[in-house]
Amino acid sequence: RTHGAKGGGDDEAPLSAGAAGALVDSALAAHFTGVGGAPGGGDGFSEALLKAYACVETYLDGHKEKAFHSAFLEPARFYFDLAGDAHQRDHVNIHGINWYLALLHGGLGVQLPLLSSYGDGDNIGVCDFWQGLSCGAWAVFKQEGNFGKAFEGIGDLKKKAKERGKFKVKNLTAGEFANGNRHAKAKHLGNAAAKGRPELAMYLDRYAHFFRRDWLARRMFENLNSESIPEYAGFRKACETLYRSYPLREVDKETFVEFAYADEYFTELDVQRVGEFFEWLRVFKERPGSRLSEAVAGSPAEGQEAGDAPRGERPDVLGVLDRVLAEGNEEAAAGVRVETTPPPFSSPLTGGVSREVQGDNIYVGKTKDVKKGMQVENSKEKCRVPADRTCPICMEEKDDVEMLEHWDPKGDVSEHKMCGACRVQWQKHDNIECPFCRELLHADEMTVFIKDAVAAINHQQQMSPDEAAAIMEKWQMLEMMLQGQQSAIRRVAKLVVEHKDFAASIIKGTSGKCRWLRDMAGVVFRLDSMCKDGELNVSAAKGKMLADAVEAIMTPIEGPTAQKLEPHFYGALYMQAVTPWLCAWRGGASTRTAAEHVRRVGRSIAHGIKKHKINKKEITQRLVRDYVMLAHEPVWGGQRSDVLYMAVYK
């Protein structure tokens, strides 16, 4: 019986904590199956459901961001690159991003895990780029293998100028969006999208392309089921628990994995079954007339004949929760709120109800914003773990659950914790970010690098050139450890640049034209290239500090008054330029400025050899030939165009 139901209420016995939890589990399982008693029982159902939702939300955050890159940011950057406008291209990720986020939110109601400023009035990096790019360009960006990639890393777009030119079909005016319209602020573009302006439909359709039901079901399930990162840990176990109550469960398929795959080797995923399972969880929108809707609406239950009485009404789950909460069992009901229809959420742009993707009936709004049948708030107040010893990653009680040590914690991080086993798995992937808030953890390698870098420039008088150059080697090792985690690399770089001792010493070294600045030029080159390419969000003053340091390194060896250096210094300086470029290239980051640093240093060395008759053989003793050869094509455009190589080796 439920609280307030006929024939009950006042004469009911008080609930224990265990009984309350069991009541919530049973009610939720019954709500999802549409029967008075779940066929597989409701034990652990609510905890499994919360875990599944948390995993799905984590995956969708990344999926939405990748779709945003493939449908908006990278095509926009690619257009400006084709147009030869580096200034606009490099500001797509600074100002343009705010306009495109506003368009997406206003048109589809989609919220991404990205900070945005809808009041941005600077339209640098904004244009009607899909009108300027060919259908062939979209065919490249929408390929599954290119999903979320920067255009610089897409092979089909790395062609010679003449071949790349076919992707550009129209010259556009920067700052204008759709039929020459200009908007004063980003939010005005969002409002235009919310009103259904037809000229913006192409942008919304191309974003929605990445949420086709079968494609999303396969990608999401295979990623979550692999449990490849700690945030996904526990998904398989949650699915097995939920499967016991699944209306379409098959008797001969004992486990959910067996049910999800069409073959005994688990290689051929049945996307229809997986899609229906996500539909049942209210992650996908229910399709009228589907097998699932018929099963839940009133098809004969197990053991029933077609002519028997239909199943009972769904239980009053809110009444159950009211009773549980009234008797003080908050833990049993924490984080659970069930509604009969998906709650609309208001757009901050219009104040009205935001839209949803209609084409394939998939919700692409953030999981906690829109969910049919159930809404889960992933906050510390609304969704508490049952006990302090429960690991929020694997959802198991352990004695070694500890809070993660943050480098610079933002807000309350007391619930950001893991058990020992999950920490080991997290560290195996060289992750230095908190899986809950994405702030940097107090990683030993990062700490050592920052301390060494700052100590090096503060004690430069006692340091040999080799010791100074070793700082770049440590940075290279750090980037190799964090390969693929560009956000973590940018955060480390930001900490270094904004460190007061680092900044003070760089300024001192620049003004005094100190030799040690040249000996650790690699770090300066890397930080400067990240800043100029829009990957390092620091103040204009810090950006100027880095640019001035680069000039202090390069000016003495350029032009008619170029100084003569010892041969090994030339070789070492080229390695200090190539290594940062190689770090960016291997990590999939922008290499535009880093490549220019390599070319500038290479031309200066070639000039010095010619002017001062430098011994080439001594220069080669400090060059790593493999690194030199790696730069032939990406940096110079070929071996014969490589000025350094031709000057030193030929």
Secondary structure, DSSP 8 states (H G I E B T S, - for coil): --TT-TT-STT-----HHHHHHHHHHHHHHHHHTSSS-TT--TTHHHHHHHHHHHHHHHHHHHHHHHHIIIIIHHHHHHHHHTT-HHHHHTIIIIIHHHHHHHHHHHH----SS---TT----TT---HHHHB-HHHHHHHTSGGGTT--GGG-GGG---HHHHGGGB-----TT--STT---SSHHHHHHHHHTT-GGGHHHHHHHHGGG-HHHHHHHHHHHHHHT-SGGGTTHHHHHHHHHTT-TT--TT--SHHHHHBSSTTS-SB-HHHHHHHHHHTTSB---TT-HHHHHHHT---TT--TTS--------HHHHHHHHHHTT-HHHHTT-EE-SS----B-TTTSSB-----TT-B--S-TTT--SSEE---STTTS--SSTTB-TTT--B-TT-EE--BSS--S--TT-EE-HHHHHHHHHTT--B-TTT--BB--HHHHHHHHHHHHHHHTGGG--HHHHHHHHHHHHHHHHHTTT-HHHHHHHHHHHHH-HHHHHHHHHHHHTT-HHHHHTHHHHHHHHHHHHTT-S---HHHHHHHHHHHHHHHGGGSSTT-----HHHHHHHHHHHHHHHHHHHHHT---HHHHHHHHHHHHHHHHHHHHHT--HHHHHTT--HHHHHHTIIIIISSTTT-HHHHHHH-
